[in-house]
Amino acid sequence: MIIQIVVEVLGIFEIAMVEVKQGNISKYFCANMSLSTECDWCSGKRLNMLIRKSEIENSLKRLDRLIQEVLMATAINVTQKVIRAVDDKVTLADTVATNDKVISGA
């Protein structure tokens, strides 16, 4: 499960690095600030950037789901250990009480 989380994080970094290397981050702000045709790259590159943004959003959703699964598994594991510990103490207390009755002759 942890490996899946690391793979997902690395995938997000990969997409972000491609954007930074291509210089699309600054172009994105240019496109949002100017609605004129000054930025001729907007048509194709903006579409590619939106696709990558969608890929990042999907990766973040998968990452969130994986983290939630890890947290749930951890909570279940801790709960099971607590139940076993309590059960062991109850069993021990019952054994001691039974032995006390046998020793006292009750």
C-alpha positions in Angstrom: 0.0 0.0 0.0 2.8 2.4 0.9 4.5 1.6 -2.5 1.3 2.6 -4.3 1.3 5.9 -2.4 4.9 6.6 -3.3 4.3 5.7 -7.0 1.3 8.1 -7.1 3.3 10.9 -5.5 6.1 10.3 -8.0 3.6 10.4 -10.9 2.3 13.8 -9.7 5.8 15.1 -9.5 6.5 13.8 -13.0 3.5 15.7 -14.4 4.5 18.9 -12.5 8.1 18.7 -13.7 7.0 18.4 -17.3 4.9 21.5 -16.9 7.8 23.4 -15.3 10.3 22.3 -18.0 8.0 23.3 -20.8 7.4 26.7 -19.1 3.6 26.2 -19.1 3.2 27.4 -15.5 4.0 31.1 -16.4 2.1 30.8 -19.7 -0.9 29.5 -17.7 -1.0 32.8 -15.7 -0.6 34.8 -18.9 -3.6 33.0 -20.5 -5.7 33.6 -17.4 -4.8 37.3 -17.2 -5.2 38.1 -20.9 -8.2 37.2 -23.0 -6.8 38.7 -26.1 -5.1 36.8 -28.9 -1.6 37.8 -27.7 -1.0 34.3 -26.5 -1.2 32.2 -29.7 -0.1 29.1 -27.8 -3.4 29.0 -25.9 -5.3 26.7 -28.2 -3.2 23.5 -28.3 -0.9 24.0 -25.4 -3.7 25.2 -23.1 -5.6 22.0 -24.0 -2.6 19.9 -23.2 -2.1 21.8 -19.9 -5.7 21.3 -19.0 -5.3 17.6 -19.7 -2.3 17.4 -17.4 -4.2 19.4 -14.8 -6.9 16.8 -15.0 -4.2 14.0 -14.7 -2.9 15.7 -11.6 -6.4 16.0 -10.1 -7.0 12.4 -10.8 -3.7 11.4 -9.3 -4.4 13.5 -6.2 -7.8 11.8 -5.8 -6.2 8.3 -6.1 -3.6 9.4 -3.6 -6.3 10.6 -1.2 -8.1 7.2 -1.6 -4.9 5.3 -0.9 -4.1 7.3 2.2 -7.7 6.8 3.5 -7.3 3.1 2.9 -4.0 3.0 4.9 -5.6 5.0 7.7 -8.5 2.6 7.8 -6.3 -0.4 7.8 -4.2 1.1 10.6 -7.3 1.9 12.7 -8.6 -1.7 12.2 -5.2 -3.1 13.2 -5.0 -1.0 16.4 -8.5 -1.8 17.3 -7.9 -5.6 16.9 -4.7 -5.3 19.1 -6.7 -3.5 21.8 -9.5 -6.1 21.7 -6.9 -8.9 21.9 -5.2 -7.2 24.9 -8.4 -6.7 26.7 -9.6 -10.2 25.9 -6.2 -11.6 27.2 -6.6 -9.6 30.5 -10.2 -10.8 30.9 -9.1 -14.4 30.3 -6.3 -14.0 32.8 -8.6 -12.5 35.4 -11.1 -15.4 34.9 -8.3 -17.9 35.3 -7.0 -16.3 38.5 -10.5 -16.1 39.9 -11.1 -19.8 39.1 -7.7 -20.8 40.7 -8.5 -18.7 43.8 -11.8 -20.6 44.2 -10.1 -24.0 43.8 -7.4 -23.1 46.3 -9.8 -21.7 48.8 -12.0 -24.7 48.4 -15.1 -22.8 47.5 
